[in-house]
Amino acid sequence: MLKLIRVITLSPLLVLAACGADPAPGPTEQIIVREPGAAPVETAAAVVASDPASALITAGKAAFANCSACHAVEQSAPKGAGPNLAGIVGKAAGAVAGFAYSDALKSSGITWTAAELDSYIANPAAKIPGTTMVAGAITDPAKRQAVIAYLESTAAN
């Protein structure tokens, strides 16, 4: 049986703050004591460190929330203002059935690799002049990488 006990160490500032007008700061340290032989407690930081790909996909899902105004990623979801992007990585641009793509996108000859998606998401109009996707550029490279990892993960949906 695992027993968790919270021990709070007070800093000298906390003790002095009790005499002054400023409110005392919160605890400065937390120690978790467990019984000898008990399994280690896994922290969120340990989970992220042990599975960075999963953390990247989770960050991508959060960043994709802005994109979901126009795009879905569930296989059975209907198209919106933009095509459904489930499993888009590896597909030809303009190939999702039932969506009215711009002539520019249909004739681009692009296959959606991570690199092609990265440059398109960074600036759609610069990548494919004449595209109808004029909103939603993601200028932050880390967010683009996360969104692409999330899109790659939708192939199994």
N, C-alpha and C positions, 0 to 999 in steps of 0.2 A: 504494500500500500504506500502510495506516494503522499507525503505530507508537505505542503507548501506553507512556509511561514514567511511573512513579510517583516523585515527588520528595516527600520528607517533610521539612518544616521543623520543627526542634526549637525549642520555646519555652525561654526562660531558666528557667522553672519545671522543665522536664524535666531540664535539666542540673543544677540545684540539687537536685532530688529524688534524683538518683543518690547524693548524699552523705548523705541523711537516711534515716529509718526507713520513711517512707511509700513505697508503690510508685509508680513513675513513671507519669504519665498517658499515654494513647495519643497518637498523632500529632495535632497541632493543625491541620494543613493538608494538603490533597492537591492537587497540580497535575498536570494531564494535558497533556502536550506532544504535538502532532501535527505531521506533516510539512506544510510549506507547500502550500497548494492542496487539502488533503484536506477531505472533507466534514465538517461539524460532527458531533460525537457527540451523539445525542439522549438526554437524561436522562429519568428517570421524571417529574420535575417538569414538564419541557417537554411530555411526552405529556399529562399531566393538564391543563395550562394550554391546550393546543391542542384538547383534546376533553373539556370538562367534562361533557357529557351522558353520554359513555361512562364517565367516572369515577363519576358519580352512579349509573348503572345497576350498575356493579361494586360500589359500596358498598351498593346496595339488595339485590343478590344475597346479599351477606354478611349483611346484617341480616335477610333473609328466611329464613335458616337456622333461626331459632327457629320460624318459621311452618311450615316444612316438616315438622314433626312431625305436623301435621294436614292440610296442603294441599300439593298438587303443582302444578307450572306447565307441565309437558310435556303437549302435546295428547293423547298416547295413554296417559298415566299414569292409573291407576284413582283413584277418589275415596278419601279416607282418612276420618279422623274429621270432616274438613271437605271442602267441594267442591273440585274441581280449579279453579284460578284462571287457567289459561292463557287469555289474551285477555279477561279479565273486564271491563276498562275499556271502557265503552260499552254493556255488557249490563245488562239489568234485574236487580235483586236477586231471588234465588230462581229464576233461570232456567236454571241448569246442570242438564241432564237427568240423572236417576238419583240425585239427592241428596235426602234427606228434610229439607227446610228447616223451620224453625219457622213457624207461622202468622204470627207477627209480621213475620218477614223477607219472607215471600211477599206479604203484604198491605201492605208498606211503600210501594210505589209508587216506590221509588228506582231511578234508573239510576246505575250505578257510574261517576261522573265522578271526576276527581282530587280535587275538593273533597269529594264525598260519601265517598269512600274515606278521606280524611284525617280527617274527623270520626268515621267509624265505627271506624277503626283506633285512634284516640285513646282511645275509650271505647265499645265496642260496646253495652253495656247501656244507656248513657245515650242513644245515638243511636237505637237500636231496642229499647225496653223489651220484654222477652219473648224476645229472641234467645237461641239456644242457644250462641252463641259468647261464653263467659264468661271465657275466658283469652286471653292474647296481646295485650293492649292495648300499644301503643307510645306512651309519653308524650313521647318526644323528637321534636319537630317535624322536625328534620333527618333522623332515621332514617325517619320516616313518608314524607317527601318522597322519600327514596332508594328505599324499598320500592315506592312508587307508580310511580316511574320504571321500576323493574325490572318491575313488573306490566304497565305500558304496553308494555314491550319484548317481552313474551311473545305479543303479538298475531300476530307473524310466525312463531312456533314451529310 
